[in-house]
Amino acid sequence: MSARDALGTPRPLPNRLMPALVGSAAVVLALPIFLLTGLPLAGWLLGAAIWAGAQAVGALLARLPLGAVNLAASGVVGFGMMVRAVAVVVGLVAVATVAPSLALAAAAVYAVGYTLELALGLTLYFGGEPVGR
């Protein structure tokens, strides 16, 4: 199977729980790093709060049904995911205008959690059996 075929073959969506838990664990494990290195604890708190808020919105959106028979709900999910990402960025930029080091620390915490969640989610998705096989 070519890379183009592998990327274009639909697969069932994996459960979101494991990637979210791994990302959350990374956010929690960042706390001792902040404490040991003297990074601003408020930055970790802000990053963890943003992470928790984004996960809560994602969990609410995940409850909506997807698919061709649920076009309205699918549109709400797509729009909601975009708004969630924009809200994170706008919030961090707003904080950066007042306290750049705080925003940078918060962005690092959020980025680590998001990166691990995304990497595991993609691994689970592309590691799954293609639909129709």
N, C-alpha and C positions, 0 to 999 in steps of 0.2 A: 504494500500500500504506500503510495507516495505521500509526502508531507501535505500536499494540497488536499488529497482525499481524506487524510487523517483529520485535518482541521475543519473540513467541510462536512464531515459525517455527523449527523445529530446523535446525541446521547441523552439518556435521562439525566435530569438535574440531580446531583448528589444532595444529601442532607446538609443543611447549612450549619448544623450544630457543632460538628467537630472543627471546622475552620474557625468558627467564632470563638470556641473555647481555646484553641491554640493561640489566636490573636490576643484574647483576654489574658491568657497566662503570660504572654510576653509583656503586656502592659504591667501586670502585677510584678513580674520579675524585674522590671525596670526600676521599681522603687528602691531596692537595696543598692543598685548602682548609683542612683541619685543621692542616697544617704551617704554612701562611702566616698563618693567623689566630690561632694560639696556642691553639686548642681542645685539650682533653685527648686526646693520642694514644691513651691507653688506651681512651677512649670509641670511637674509630674502630676499634681492634682488637676490642673487644667487639662492636660492631655488625657488623663484617665476619665475625666468628666465628659470631654468631647467624645472619647471612645465609647463610653457607656451610652451617651445620648444617641450617637450614630447607630449603635447596635440595637437600641430600643426602637428606633425608627425602622431599621431594617427588619426587625422581628415583626413589627406591625404590618409592614408591606408584604412580608413573606406569607402572611395569612390570607392574602387576597388570591383568588383563583386566577390562573393564567391560561392562555390558549386562545384559539380562534373563536371559541364559543363565549369567551369572556373578554371581548376586546376592550370594553371600558375599564375593567379592572386591570387588564394588562397595561393599558395606557397610564393608569394611575400609578402602577408599580414603576414603570419606566420613568415617568416624570418625578416620582418621589425619590428614586435613587439618584437622579441628577440633582435635585434640590438638596438632598442630603450632602452630597459632595461639595456643592457650591456653598452651603451653609458652613461647613467645616472650614473651607478656605477663607470665606468672608470673616468668620469669627476670629481666625488666627491673624488675618491681616489687620483687623480692628485692634486686637491686643498688641500687635507689633508696632502700631503707631504710638502706643503709650509705653510699652515695656518690651523692647525687641528680644532681650535674652529670655524672658518668660515665654514669649511666643515661640522662639526657636526650640526651647526645651519641650514645650507642649507639642509642637509639630513633630519632633523626633520621637516622642512617646507614641503619638498617634500613627506615625509612619511605620514604626516597627510592627505594631499590631496589625495594621492594614496590610503591610507587605506579606507577613506570614499568613494571614487569613486568605489573601488573594492567591498566594503560591500553593497553599494546600487545597484550596477550592479548585484551582485549575488542574492540579495533579489528580484530584479525585474525579473531576469531570472527564479529562482526557484519558484517564486510566480505566474508565468505565467501558462496558461493552456497548458498541454502537447499536442504535435502534434498528431493528429489522434483521439482525444477524443471529 
